Structure formats: C-alpha cells, structure tokens
C-alpha cells in the first residue's frame, strides 16, 4: 500500500474525530514561553445627594470628600447584609464551553457551543443604536479631556448610566437639563436606552466579564417614593441599601460594594469615598471589564525600551507582537484594533502623528468615529503589523461637577434649584459626583493550563509590513461587543 | 456569524455566504492549503476553489461542523493540485514530508498491492485511532490530516518537538500492526 492511499483514507475519517483534532489546534497548552495577556478595566461613578440649606451642610467644594468629624468610631466590621434591602437579579448567562469537554463528548460540546452562541446573539439583540447617544459620547469626552495633562481614563457608558439614574430621581428642569445632555427629551427613552445598554453589555461567561452594576443608597431616616426606586431596581438592575448616613459601618458597606463590583481594582479610590450625615441619597454605578486578547504576546519578545512620555523619557517593558490585522489611518493619526477572545470587543490603540498630541486629537473630533462605533477613514486591510506596546496601568479620578455644569447640567448642583421631587420631599442637591477609572494591561497566570487562540494566525499574506510603536503618548478606546465605548483613555506617561 | 446562519445563507443562495465564510474560515483554510502546497498562489487558488465547491454543495448538504466540512474540501483540492505538479515542485511541503513518514505504516516496497477500498481503510484507521489517548490521536491527525509541522504541533500540545516525533512514530507503528492484523497490508 502506498502512503498516498493511507493519506487519502485519513482524509475520509469522520467529522467527529477530525473536529476534535481541529479544536486541539486552536489551543496553545502550558508552555512557559506563552503568556496569557488580559486587559482589566474598572470604574465607578458615585453621585452623592446632600441636604440643601446653609445650616449644617458640607460646603459644595468639599462635596463629601475627606473625613467627617461626626462619624463614630465603630470597629470596621462590615456588616454588608444588614444594609442590603434588595439585590438586583441579573439574567442568567451561559458559560463558554471548556475545551476539555470536547474530548469527552463531541455532541455535548457542540451543543454547549450552540447554546452559548444563541445566548450571545440574544444578548446583542438588545443592542442600542449608538446614534441614540453619540452626541453625548463625543461632547462629554471632549469636555472631560479638556486641559488634561496627565493620564486620564473615562468611561462614557458608566457616566451615561449614572446620569440616567440621576435623571430618574430628579424632576422638572433638573431632569430636563440631564436629558438634554444625554440627547433625548423623554425619561422613557433614557430608561429604555439604559436598559438596553445594560443588557447588551452584560457578559459573564467564564472567558469574558463585562458587568455594569448600579446601586442606590438610602438614608434610614428618610421616606422615599417607592415607584422611583422600583424603576431603578427593575430597569437599571440597581441593588438597594439602607443605613445610617455618616456611620462607619454604612461607609464601609459602600466601599465594599464598590470594591466587589470593580474586582478590587479601585481599592484606593473606593477607600476615600464616604457619605456624611447630611447625605440623603447615594447613587453608584460601576463597570468591570476583563477579557483576554485574541492574539497573544510572546514573553521572550518583551523587552525594556524607551517611552517618550510627556514627563520625559522612561524605560519601560514593551510587549512585542507581529500579526496580521487591519491598519487604519487618518490625517492625524494611525490606529489598530486589538480583538478580545470570542467576542467582537476590541481595544483600539490610537497613535497621534508626531506633530500632534492625544489631547488635540480628541478636541479636534478626529477620534469621534471610533467613539461612535464607526471606523477611521482609511484602512489597509490585513497588513502585517509589528506592534510594540508598553505594559500600562493607568488610573484617574475626575470630579464631574464643573464639567457637567459647562455642559448645561447646572440645576442639580445648585442647592436652590435642584429638584428631587420624584424621589423624596426634601430640598437637596448633588454635593459630589466622582468618576474613578483604571485600565490595566496585564498577564494572567502563566501557569494556566490551556487557553484558546481563536483564529490562529494563518499563513498571512500581507500587503504591507507596518511598524506600529506606541512609544509616545497615545489614546486607547475599549469598545464592547455592541461597539459601546466602555473606556477611553490617554497614556501620557507609563510610570 | 454562527455556522448555522452561514449555512442558511448558502441555502438561500445569498452570495454574502462566501464573504462570511472567507472572513470566518479564510485563515484556517489557507493554512491547510499552504501545509500541503507550500506556495501562496496555489494555496489561494485552492481556497477559492473551496468556496466555489461549497457554493455548489450547499444545498443539498447541510453540514453541522462547517469548519470541518470546508477543511475537508480544501484538503482534497490541495492534494489534487499537488498531484498535478512535477516532482521537483512537490518537494518541501509538509504534505511531502508527511507522506515520507507514512512509509512506516505502508507495505514494504515490492510487496503486492492489495486492492482495499478507501472507505474500508478509513474505518479501520478510525477504529485504531479510537484506541489511542486523545493526545496521541490528535497529534496524529494534526500531522496527517491537517499536515501541521512538528514544531506547530509541539506548540499546540505544550510538548517538545521530540515528544511529538516519538508519539507520531509510535502511532505509525501501532497503525501498521493494526492494518496487518486486519489483513489490509
């Protein structure tokens, strides 16, 4: 018998046996040279509503930051449960099937995979057309990045949801100004948009985590309008808590909730937020996103190199990778979108041309297409890209009050004009609105047994070879499966 | 896009079926073709022919595992192209090397050629492979079905190249014994 005949017979083996081998080709098993790179990002937006009136309130400029002398010094035991009055019920998710299932039973693996796909598609059926809030995306980004000198991270979807909840709790002109900034004139539209955003983003399948969490913090001495709270619970998946404002225990519960929802990524920032005894209401929103990169970086290619940061030259670790990808460019920048495993979520890496800066690019609107779900003007499809990217970990905290005032949301911050009539019957105003965010590009457990590399690099036949070196200040945009911009950031300095 | 949706497009005679296939499986198929042909132009031709053949075979076919269905077509077309080449051009591809290795489990040279139906032979090989560990079986198939290089296989299985080579060697000898026992050699 000739080898050709054997080879032909091997070509006739049935699907089941071939499929199993096919799957094994997608994985790279435990092998010290390979590192599983992940991007982890988290943020929170905390709105604190305080009693209005001059007597006994914290002045707006100190809006709730710092230690309140009135807090009693209880031991820091966090009795989380005693404050929780209702917990949001999240929809069920379907786990992405484990590869080792395949070897056990092909049918059950493909059934599990089909179920996951079905779930994933159903989730994206909720996709909110980005046109509904694109004006908010671009104007808020420009405003928050204006005059920025350092690293800055902003989560548009997080602030959008926080403002939506704030709109729900306010009335009349206070609400109208917020709706105007969010690009609509009806609270029903906002409610519907927020609900869709939540549902189309929510993903927790064992490979990718993307959770938008909301919570409402109530003062135990106050009466609230139940119907407003019900809407927050139902449409915004908000959990609610009740406790003594300004007490150590209640503050710890808030901090613990923020830490839990952000994977401990913002511990320092969370430890500094607290309510005081003038607080009537707290609204908290968080986003936690974690995903693996589709194409991996090889550890042996990681080497120190120079990053020409805004504060001068820095020697930092650069990850290097050569892969086939679409290369985008426009008049003032070039960009590459790095995909995450199993999904269409991406991290856009945007490198300004040498004669401009990230800040200028954002202000000029050059980055608007990426923020609003489309793509830069020009594309070289399937180019071979030599990517050099510094390992980075950037975070920032913004006090949003000033910027929002400039964007026309003034009444809620004004102790004489703010209107919270849909929620309670007291004069109150927003005394603090803080947005903290952090994005890290990190490695996860080199010891992990196996990981899937979807779309193993084929024999790419590139039209061009392009060096894409992020060795000077750059912009990144993390977009979700439905193109929602989850995080926008500027890396001016790596360290 | 989900496989079933792509298959539906074929059934609806919607030409976007091809671009969706290309987007999802272009790399995967090109790689199989290249392993056999070691030539960019020929590989591209093979993959294009695969799309064409897929277009004319769905309907009536309704594959469940589209990747496997397409990969099989590409493998066959690429081997056909390979066979039309002259001897000189055949050298250097992973397919050429794999055929060399398969001499281990073929008959001695000069032995009378037995007439064996390919289907029967496949069934016999399949029976044997199912007695192996998942790893040994998959390594064998990566090498002789997908024509992956030993180096690539080592990466996929987190093993050294020598371990892959010895696993392949053992499997080939075992297969030969099995074929002899079944009276096919």
Interface residues (C-beta under 8 A of the other chain):
Chain A: X1 X2 X3 X4 X5 X6 X7 X8 X9 X10 X11 X12 X13 X14 X15 X17 X18 X19 X20 X21 X22 X24 X25 X26 X27 X28 X29 X30 X31 X103 X110 X114 X117 X121 X450 X455 X456 X457 X458 X459 X460 X461
Chain B: X2 X4 X26 X27 X28 X30 X31 X34 X40 X43 X44 X63 X64 X65 X67 X68 X69 X71 X72 X75 X76 X79 X95 X98 X99 X100 X102 X103 X105 X106 X107 X113 X114 X116 X118 X119 X121 X122 X125 X126 X129 X130 X134 X137 X138 X141 X142 X144 X145 X146 X148 X155 X156 X157 X158 X159 X179 X184 X185
